[in-house]
Amino acid sequence: MTSEDLSATALPASNSLANRYGGQKRGMTRKSKRIIVIVALVLGIAFAAYVATGSAQAPITFKDIGYSTIDGTQAEVDYQVTKYPAATAKCAIKALDSKFAVVGWKVVEIGPNEPKDGADGGSTIAQRTVLRTESPAVSGVVDSCWIVDSGK
């Protein structure tokens, strides 16, 4: 057999490609497109509900105001906490030495506060916490604050 004989008996290019790679793909049916759109809408609504309920949880923010060293074994940290007036929060306060090592640590509970007339409705309260330190502190800060679950 010569190369001319092989080319004459060879399958057309479209058939050989279809055999190798499979036939042409069919387009999506109208029903498939509709199902994809419905699934996307359901996922979008579920995500929106998740975001809405996540932001409904009581937010809390804090701001360091200042610190002072009472003596080599005590430091005072002044800070503000903003939360819903009816919420109870806990804050972790720390005192640091000159190498930024923690030399004092305390978790304080901040109970519900009375709503007041004012710009923020009484949601921001000033706090002062005295920490015992194991060596002289040069700084005092709020490490973190969180809302305490009302069921506990």
DRENKEVO-382908 format. One record per residue (C-alpha): residue in three letters; x, y, z. Coordinates in steps of 0.05 Angstrom, whole numbers. Example, Ala and Ser with C-alpha at 12.3 -4.5 7.8 and 13.67 -1.06 7.14 Angstrom:
2
GUMI/Ala/246/-90/156;
GUMI/Ser/273/-21/143;
This chain:
152
GUMI/Met/0/0/0;
GUMI/Thr/24/68/-17;
GUMI/Ser/11/132/17;
GUMI/Glu/-38/152/-38;
GUMI/Asp/-81/90/-22;
GUMI/Leu/-83/108/52;
GUMI/Ser/-106/179/39;
GUMI/Ala/-161/156/-8;
GUMI/Thr/-190/108/44;
GUMI/Ala/-181/153/104;
GUMI/Leu/-242/179/139;
GUMI/Pro/-261/251/128;
GUMI/Ala/-229/300/178;
GUMI/Ser/-295/315/213;
GUMI/Asn/-308/241/227;
GUMI/Ser/-238/227/252;
GUMI/Leu/-240/286/299;
GUMI/Ala/-308/266/325;
GUMI/Asn/-282/195/338;
GUMI/Arg/-221/222/374;
GUMI/Tyr/-251/278/415;
GUMI/Gly/-325/262/416;
GUMI/Gly/-382/293/377;
GUMI/Gln/-406/364/380;
GUMI/Lys/-432/385/447;
GUMI/Arg/-505/401/451;
GUMI/Gly/-526/469/478;
GUMI/Met/-559/473/546;
GUMI/Thr/-633/462/544;
GUMI/Arg/-681/515/567;
GUMI/Lys/-697/473/628;
GUMI/Ser/-623/469/648;
GUMI/Lys/-615/544/640;
GUMI/Arg/-676/556/683;
GUMI/Ile/-650/509/738;
GUMI/Ile/-582/545/739;
GUMI/Val/-616/613/745;
GUMI/Ile/-661/588/802;
GUMI/Val/-602/558/839;
GUMI/Ala/-562/623/831;
GUMI/Leu/-621/664/858;
GUMI/Val/-630/618/918;
GUMI/Leu/-555/622/934;
GUMI/Gly/-558/698/927;
GUMI/Ile/-617/704/974;
GUMI/Ala/-584/656/1024;
GUMI/Phe/-520/698/1022;
GUMI/Ala/-559/763/1032;
GUMI/Ala/-595/732/1092;
GUMI/Tyr/-529/709/1121;
GUMI/Val/-499/779/1115;
GUMI/Ala/-562/811/1144;
GUMI/Thr/-564/766/1205;
GUMI/Gly/-489/771/1216;
GUMI/Ser/-492/846/1220;
GUMI/Ala/-552/841/1267;
GUMI/Gln/-507/811/1320;
GUMI/Ala/-485/862/1371;
GUMI/Pro/-423/898/1346;
GUMI/Ile/-370/922/1394;
GUMI/Thr/-312/969/1384;
GUMI/Phe/-260/997/1431;
GUMI/Lys/-212/1055/1432;
GUMI/Asp/-150/1063/1475;
GUMI/Ile/-151/1130/1510;
GUMI/Gly/-88/1127/1552;
GUMI/Tyr/-48/1091/1606;
GUMI/Ser/-8/1109/1667;
GUMI/Thr/40/1071/1710;
GUMI/Ile/21/1074/1783;
GUMI/Asp/85/1040/1807;
GUMI/Gly/129/981/1786;
GUMI/Thr/73/932/1800;
GUMI/Gln/10/967/1774;
GUMI/Ala/-13/1003/1711;
GUMI/Glu/-78/1037/1694;
GUMI/Val/-110/1033/1625;
GUMI/Asp/-164/1082/1602;
GUMI/Tyr/-207/1062/1543;
GUMI/Gln/-276/1070/1512;
GUMI/Val/-322/1013/1492;
GUMI/Thr/-379/1022/1443;
GUMI/Lys/-434/969/1445;
GUMI/Tyr/-509/962/1449;
GUMI/Pro/-529/989/1518;
GUMI/Ala/-565/925/1537;
GUMI/Ala/-506/880/1517;
GUMI/Thr/-453/852/1564;
GUMI/Ala/-382/851/1539;
GUMI/Lys/-314/826/1561;
GUMI/Cys/-249/860/1544;
GUMI/Ala/-178/834/1550;
GUMI/Ile/-131/889/1575;
GUMI/Lys/-56/882/1573;
GUMI/Ala/4/920/1599;
GUMI/Leu/69/917/1559;
GUMI/Asp/142/930/1577;
GUMI/Ser/194/966/1534;
GUMI/Lys/205/902/1492;
GUMI/Phe/130/895/1480;
GUMI/Ala/126/834/1525;
GUMI/Val/61/826/1563;
GUMI/Val/74/840/1637;
GUMI/Gly/2/846/1659;
GUMI/Trp/-64/817/1634;
GUMI/Lys/-136/822/1657;
GUMI/Val/-204/805/1628;
GUMI/Val/-258/853/1652;
GUMI/Glu/-333/847/1644;
GUMI/Ile/-372/908/1623;
GUMI/Gly/-445/900/1640;
GUMI/Pro/-506/933/1610;
GUMI/Asn/-507/1009/1615;
GUMI/Glu/-564/1057/1617;
GUMI/Pro/-584/1087/1550;
GUMI/Lys/-574/1162/1552;
GUMI/Asp/-594/1220/1509;
GUMI/Gly/-537/1240/1466;
GUMI/Ala/-502/1230/1400;
GUMI/Asp/-493/1155/1409;
GUMI/Gly/-551/1140/1455;
GUMI/Gly/-506/1118/1512;
GUMI/Ser/-473/1062/1475;
GUMI/Thr/-402/1088/1488;
GUMI/Ile/-376/1083/1558;
GUMI/Ala/-308/1101/1587;
GUMI/Gln/-272/1050/1629;
GUMI/Arg/-210/1049/1673;
GUMI/Thr/-177/984/1691;
GUMI/Val/-120/975/1740;
GUMI/Leu/-73/918/1723;
GUMI/Arg/-22/883/1767;
GUMI/Thr/44/876/1731;
GUMI/Glu/103/831/1741;
GUMI/Ser/152/886/1720;
GUMI/Pro/146/960/1703;
GUMI/Ala/99/973/1645;
GUMI/Val/111/1026/1592;
GUMI/Ser/45/1017/1556;
GUMI/Gly/-26/992/1567;
GUMI/Val/-76/974/1513;
GUMI/Val/-141/937/1500;
GUMI/Asp/-124/872/1465;
GUMI/Ser/-195/853/1445;
GUMI/Cys/-268/858/1465;
GUMI/Trp/-327/812/1451;
GUMI/Ile/-400/806/1468;
GUMI/Val/-417/755/1521;
GUMI/Asp/-472/707/1500;
GUMI/Ser/-535/726/1539;
GUMI/Gly/-551/651/1550;
GUMI/Lys/-490/643/1595;
